[in-house]
Amino acid sequence: MKAIKIYLAGAILGFEDECKKWRNEVKEKLGNYKYIFLDPLLIEVNLDNPIDIINTDKNMIDESDIILVDWAMVSAGTSMEIIYAWERDKDIYIIDSGAPISIWVKYHSNVVVKSIDEAIEMIRNNYER
């Protein structure tokens, strides 16, 4: 069985501590040989070059099987990642972490869950057969 690649999406700008915390929790709880995490926080890019950042994120989404989104705040960048992934037929799981979720975001996702644990359970049920 090939490893499942999960792109970890969610607001970063102005949310640096929180965005690390949830990503680390997912990696700890789901991390094993079956999953590879594509984490934009761990990629070295030129932060002064938006083209570099966006192309790197798009490449990681292209490589992924699943997009796992922490929706803790409304984010234009995360919304664009979701639509980009949806147009490439990726599985998109949204964790509702309290911010208002647009019907556009809900429509362009496979499921919206209330917690990291619920997302992990669904991913395991769908991918560990």
C-alpha positions in Angstrom: 0.0 0.0 0.0 1.4 3.4 -0.9 1.6 6.1 1.7 -1.3 8.6 1.7 -0.1 12.2 1.3 -1.9 14.8 3.4 -1.5 18.6 2.7 -2.0 20.6 5.9 -3.9 23.8 5.0 -5.0 26.6 7.2 -4.4 30.3 8.1 -0.7 31.1 8.8 -0.3 34.9 8.7 -1.0 36.3 12.1 -1.7 32.8 13.4 1.8 31.4 13.7 1.6 29.6 17.1 -1.9 28.1 16.6 -1.1 26.9 13.1 1.9 24.9 14.4 0.0 23.5 17.3 -2.8 21.8 15.2 -0.4 20.6 12.6 1.8 18.9 15.2 -1.3 17.4 16.8 -2.4 15.8 13.5 1.1 14.5 12.8 1.4 13.0 16.3 -2.1 11.4 16.3 -2.1 10.2 12.7 1.6 9.8 12.0 2.7 6.4 10.9 4.1 4.8 7.8 0.8 5.1 6.0 0.8 8.9 5.9 3.2 11.6 4.6 2.5 15.2 5.6 3.0 18.0 3.2 3.3 21.0 5.5 3.8 24.4 4.0 5.4 25.6 7.3 8.3 23.2 6.8 9.2 24.3 3.2 11.9 26.9 2.7 10.6 29.5 0.3 11.4 33.2 -0.4 8.8 34.9 1.7 9.3 38.1 -0.4 8.3 36.2 -3.6 4.6 35.4 -3.7 5.1 33.4 -6.9 7.5 31.1 -5.1 5.1 30.6 -2.1 2.1 29.9 -4.2 3.8 27.6 -6.7 5.3 25.6 -3.9 1.9 25.3 -2.2 0.2 24.3 -5.5 2.8 21.7 -6.1 2.3 20.2 -2.7 -1.5 20.1 -3.3 -0.9 18.4 -6.6 1.1 15.7 -4.9 -1.4 15.2 -2.1 -4.3 12.7 -1.7 -6.0 14.6 1.1 -6.3 18.3 2.0 -6.8 18.7 5.7 -7.9 22.2 6.6 -8.0 23.8 10.0 -10.7 26.5 9.6 -9.8 28.6 12.6 -10.1 31.9 10.8 -11.4 33.1 7.5 -8.5 33.0 5.1 -8.3 34.0 1.4 -5.3 31.9 0.9 -6.8 28.8 2.5 -10.0 29.3 0.5 -7.9 29.4 -2.7 -6.1 26.3 -1.7 -9.5 24.6 -1.2 -10.8 25.5 -4.6 -7.5 24.6 -6.3 -7.6 21.2 -4.6 -11.3 20.7 -5.4 -10.7 21.3 -9.1 -8.1 18.5 -9.0 -10.5 16.1 -7.3 -8.7 15.9 -4.0 -10.4 14.8 -0.8 -10.9 17.8 1.3 -11.6 17.6 5.1 -12.4 20.8 6.9 -12.0 21.1 10.7 -14.5 23.6 12.0 -12.4 25.4 14.6 -14.9 28.2 15.2 -14.6 30.8 12.3 -17.6 31.3 10.1 -17.5 28.9 7.2 -18.8 30.2 3.9 -21.2 28.0 1.9 -18.5 28.1 -0.9 -16.0 26.5 1.4 -18.6 23.9 2.6 -19.6 23.1 -1.0 -16.0 22.7 -2.1 -15.2 20.1 0.6 -16.0 16.5 1.1 -16.8 16.9 4.8 -16.8 19.4 7.6 -16.1 18.0 11.1 -15.9 19.5 14.6 -12.5 18.3 15.7 -9.1 17.0 14.8 -10.1 13.6 16.3 -13.2 13.4 14.1 -11.2 14.2 11.0 -8.5 11.6 11.9 -11.2 9.0 12.5 -12.8 9.7 9.1 -9.4 9.6 7.3 -8.6 6.3 8.9 -12.0 4.9 8.0 -11.6 6.0 4.4 -8.0 5.1 3.8 -7.0 2.3 6.1 -8.9 -0.6 4.5 
